[in-house]
Amino acid sequence: MPTPAARPSTFLLFPWGLLSILLILVLNFTLSETWFGQNWSWITLVLIIPAAFLENFKVGYSTMRIMFMKVIYSLLSFLLVGMAFGAALAGWQLERFQHITNIDKVRLPWFVLLALVVMLLIQIAQLFSMLKAVKREFMQLDPDQ
């Protein structure tokens, strides 16, 4: 008699990496440049390291719902970082090449870009680990193996 499938815990479905990316961007946009510029290493350390650990706890779980949510959250993370980077690049382009200086533009310092790149690399690693888990599950179902 098959056992009923248990619902995955909220911990496994929660987007830790996406939340960390969102917090990095919100803190960069809302806090003053001097305060965030002085405390950037602590803020990114507090946001990146826990998100990396919490995302790595999900590696061994290969239910379809968890894998689907990992893909959706990774795509949202890439979309959010791409929009922030595109807005910053557009402001730089307007100032540098079109000589328009009286506009509000998004400023992403190097440490914010570094933190976002690290978070995206964590997301990529999670996607590859998920693909490995999918391959392992399909290999178990293959009668030739």
N, C-alpha and C positions, 0 to 999 in steps of 0.2 A: 504494500500500500504506500503510495507516494506521500511524502510529507508536504504540507502546504508551504508555499514560498513565503518567507518572512519578509516584511517590508524593510528596506535598508534604512539605517538610522539617519537622522537629520545631519549628523556630523559628516557622513559620507556624501551627502547631497549638497552641503553648503559650499559656496564658491569662495574658498579662502584666498586663492590667488587673485581673483577678480576684485574681491573686497580690498585686498592690499593695494592693488593698482588704483582703485578708486580713491582710497584714503591718501595715497601719495599725491595724486592729482589735486584732490580737494585741499589738502594742507598746503600745497604749493600755491594754489590760486587764492586762498583765503588769508593766509598768514603774511605778515609783512616780510619783505625781502631780507631785511637785516636779521630778523629772528630766525627765519627758516634757513638762511644762509649760514648762520653760526651753528645751528643744531641739526643740520641735515644728516650727519653721520649717525647720530643716535636715532633719529626718526626712521631713517631707512633701515637701520639695523633692527629696530623694534618691529617694523612692518614686513621686512623681507624674510628674516630667519624663521619666525613662527609660521608664516605662510608656506615656506618651503617644507618645513617639517610636517605641517598639517596636510599638505597636498601629498607628501610622500607616504603618509599613513594609508592613503587610498589606493596605493599601487596594487596590492594583492586582490582587491575586490573587482570582480569582472562580471557583475550582473549587467544586463543590458541597460537598465535604467541609469545606473551609475556611470556607465561608459557614455551613454547619450548625453547626460548632463555635463560630463567632463568636456565633451566636444563643444556643446553649446556655450559653456562658460569660457572655454578657450577662445572660441570665435568672438565672443563679446569682448574679451580682454584685448584681442588684436584690433577689434573695431575701435574701442575706446582709446587705446594708445595711438592708433593711426589717426584718429580725429584730432587728438591733442597735438601730435607731431605735425600734422598738416596745417592746423591753425597757427602754430608757432612758425612754421616755414613760410606760410603766406604773409604773416606780419613782417618777417625778416625780408622777404622778397619785395614787399611794398616799400619798406624803408630804404633798402639798399639799391634797388634798380629803378624804382619809380619815384624815389625821393619824396615820398609822402610821410611826413613826420608827426602829424597831429591826429593820429589814430590810436585807439586802444588795441593793443595786441597781446597775444598770449606769450609769456616768457617762460621758457623751460630751461633752467640752468643745467649745466653738465651733470650735476649729481642727480637731478631728477631723471634726466635721460638715462643715466647709468642704472638707476634703480628700476626704471621701466624696462630696460633691456634685460636685466637680470630676471625680472618677473616673467617676461615673455620667454626667456630661455627655460625657466622652470615649467611654464605651460607646454613648451615644445617637448621637454623630457617626459611630461605626463602623457602627452598624446602618443609618444613612441612606446611608453610602457603599456598604455592601453592597447595599442595595436599588437604588441607582443602577447598580451593576455587573450586577445581575440584569436590570434593564431593558435595559441595553446588550446583554447576551447574547441576550435574547429578540428585540430589534430586529434583530439580525444574522440570526436564524433566520427572521424574517418574510419571506415571498416578495414581499409587496407593497411593501416598502421598497427 
